[in-house]
């Protein structure tokens, strides 16, 4: 079930949804909450100097680590702006820290007003029980620079009530890669090494066979 405005306010009062700093009147919508841009911007480095010369920084899908070594961090003050260049990709932290109870999850969506400016924001899932800041991947798909200001409302969260609160073992199994994320780090929990090894060696059938989800595990619980 998607929470409407009155349900969101109810959950805020109970502490099932919590924001730090707290929300302002501009942020709560009919069935979502707008999030504001933080002051921390990350620009990916595309090359480095090695003994052999200038070398492009490449990361395949499996090995990618959002490591600050490959990102330049820019910290702005309120009132300053950031111009995102044409076809430039950046990562931004939200201004608010979010905390969800174990019976709520959320989906991140871009605001339509931002999309019309030529900015592409990939949405994502905020797992039940998450606590931390959210990192927003952003791409300028236009042919002109776009000015961004810390505090702008660029995306919103739609909250979903789970059919039942997951147990601790379920939460451990799907722990968010960005749990307890801060604006000053891009650390992420990597996929399990065993899974990475299966994929890199092309042993997909073996992966599926070895870690097959048993039918009894997938059956709805009474």
C-alpha positions in Angstrom: 0.0 0.0 0.0 1.3 3.5 -0.9 1.0 6.0 1.9 -1.0 9.2 1.3 -0.3 12.5 2.9 -2.3 11.9 6.1 -0.6 8.4 6.6 2.8 9.9 6.0 2.1 12.6 8.7 0.8 9.9 11.0 4.0 7.8 10.5 6.2 10.9 11.1 4.4 11.6 14.4 5.0 8.0 15.4 8.6 8.0 14.4 8.2 5.2 11.8 9.5 7.7 9.3 12.0 10.2 10.5 14.0 12.9 8.8 17.0 14.9 10.2 16.7 17.8 9.8 12.9 17.7 10.0 10.7 18.3 7.0 9.4 21.7 6.0 5.9 22.5 4.6 7.1 22.5 1.0 8.2 18.9 1.1 5.1 16.8 1.9 3.1 16.1 -1.2 -0.2 14.2 -1.8 1.5 10.8 -1.6 5.2 11.5 -1.4 7.9 13.5 0.3 10.3 15.7 -1.7 14.0 15.5 -0.8 16.5 18.4 -1.0 19.9 18.4 -2.5 22.7 18.3 0.0 25.9 20.4 -0.2 28.3 17.5 -1.0 28.9 16.8 -4.7 31.1 14.0 -6.2 32.6 14.2 -9.7 34.1 11.0 -11.1 37.7 11.1 -12.1 38.1 9.7 -15.7 41.9 9.4 -15.8 45.0 9.0 -13.7 48.8 9.3 -14.3 50.6 6.0 -14.1 54.3 5.0 -14.8 53.2 4.3 -18.3 51.5 7.6 -18.8 47.9 8.9 -18.7 45.5 6.0 -18.2 41.7 6.0 -18.4 40.0 4.9 -15.2 37.9 1.9 -16.1 35.6 -0.2 -13.9 33.6 -3.1 -15.1 30.2 -3.9 -13.6 31.4 -6.4 -11.1 34.5 -4.7 -9.8 33.1 -1.2 -9.5 33.7 0.4 -6.0 32.4 3.8 -5.3 35.8 4.7 -3.8 36.5 8.3 -3.0 39.9 7.8 -4.6 38.1 8.0 -8.0 35.9 10.9 -7.1 36.6 14.5 -6.5 34.5 15.8 -3.6 33.2 19.4 -3.7 31.6 20.8 -0.6 29.4 23.9 -1.1 28.0 26.4 1.3 24.3 27.3 1.3 23.8 30.0 -1.4 26.6 28.6 -3.7 25.7 26.7 -6.8 27.1 23.9 -8.9 26.9 23.8 -12.7 26.6 20.3 -14.0 28.2 20.2 -17.5 26.6 18.7 -20.6 26.7 14.9 -20.5 28.4 15.0 -17.0 27.6 12.4 -14.4 27.8 13.3 -10.7 26.7 11.9 -7.4 25.0 14.0 -4.8 24.1 13.4 -1.2 20.6 14.3 0.1 20.3 17.2 2.6 18.1 15.1 4.9 19.1 11.9 6.7 16.2 9.3 6.6 15.2 6.6 9.0 12.5 3.9 8.2 10.9 1.4 10.5 11.1 -2.3 9.6 7.6 -2.4 8.1 8.1 0.4 5.6 10.1 0.7 2.4 10.3 3.6 -0.1 10.9 4.2 -3.8 13.0 7.1 -5.0 11.7 9.0 -8.1 12.9 12.1 -9.9 10.6 15.2 -9.9 9.2 15.9 -13.3 10.3 19.5 -13.1 13.9 18.3 -12.9 13.5 15.9 -15.8 12.2 18.8 -18.0 15.5 20.6 -17.4 17.4 17.7 -19.0 18.6 16.0 -15.8 18.3 12.3 -15.5 18.0 10.8 -12.0 17.9 7.0 -11.6 15.4 6.0 -9.0 15.9 3.2 -6.5 14.6 1.3 -3.5 15.1 2.3 0.1 15.0 -0.9 2.1 12.9 -1.4 5.2 14.8 -0.4 8.3 17.2 1.9 6.4 18.9 4.7 8.2 21.3 7.2 6.6 21.6 9.7 3.8 20.7 8.9 0.3 23.1 9.2 -2.7 21.6 10.5 -5.9 23.3 9.6 -9.2 22.6 12.4 -11.7 23.3 12.9 -15.4 23.0 16.1 -17.4 21.6 14.7 -20.7 21.2 18.2 -22.3 23.6 20.2 -24.5 23.9 23.0 -22.0 25.1 23.5 -18.4 22.5 23.3 -15.7 22.8 25.2 -12.4 22.0 23.3 -9.2 21.6 24.8 -5.8 22.0 22.9 -2.4 18.5 22.7 -1.0 16.7 22.3 -4.3 13.9 19.7 -4.3 15.0 17.3 -7.1 13.4 13.9 -6.2 10.7 12.4 -4.0 10.1 9.3 -1.9 7.0 7.2 -2.2 6.4 5.1 0.9 5.1 1.5 0.8 3.8 -0.4 3.8 5.0 -4.0 3.8 2.5 -6.8 4.2 4.4 -7.8 7.3 7.5 -6.6 9.1 10.5 -8.8 8.0 12.4 -10.7 10.6 16.0 -10.0 11.6 17.3 -12.8 9.3 15.5 -11.3 6.3 16.9 -7.8 7.1 20.4 -9.3 7.3 19.9 -11.0 3.9 18.9 -7.8 2.1 20.9 -5.2 4.0 21.3 -2.1 2.0 24.7 -1.4 0.4 24.4 2.2 1.7 23.2 1.6 5.2 24.3 4.4 7.5 25.7 6.3 4.5 27.0 9.8 5.2 27.4 12.8 2.9 31.2 12.5 3.2 31.7 9.0 1.9 30.7 6.7 -0.9 31.5 3.5 0.8 29.3 0.6 -0.3 28.9 -3.0 0.8 30.1 -5.1 -2.2 28.3 -8.1 -3.6 29.5 -11.3 -2.1 32.8 -12.5 -3.5 31.4 -15.9 -4.3 28.8 -14.4 -6.5 31.4 -12.1 -8.2 33.6 -15.1 -8.9 30.8 -17.1 -10.5 29.9 -14.2 -12.8 33.4 -13.2 -13.8 34.2 -16.8 -14.7 31.0 -17.2 -16.7 29.6 -20.0 -14.5 26.0 -18.7 -14.5 24.4 -22.1 -14.7 26.5 -23.3 -11.7 25.6 -20.2 -9.8 21.9 -20.9 -10.4 22.2 -24.6 -9.5 24.4 -24.0 -6.4 22.2 -21.2 -5.0 18.8 -22.3 -6.3 15.9 -20.9 -4.3 14.1 -23.9 -3.0 10.4 -24.0 -3.8 9.5 -24.3 -0.2 11.4 -21.1 0.5 9.5 -19.2 -2.2 6.1 -20.4 -1.0 3.9 -17.8 0.8 4.0 -18.3 4.5 0.7 -19.2 6.2 
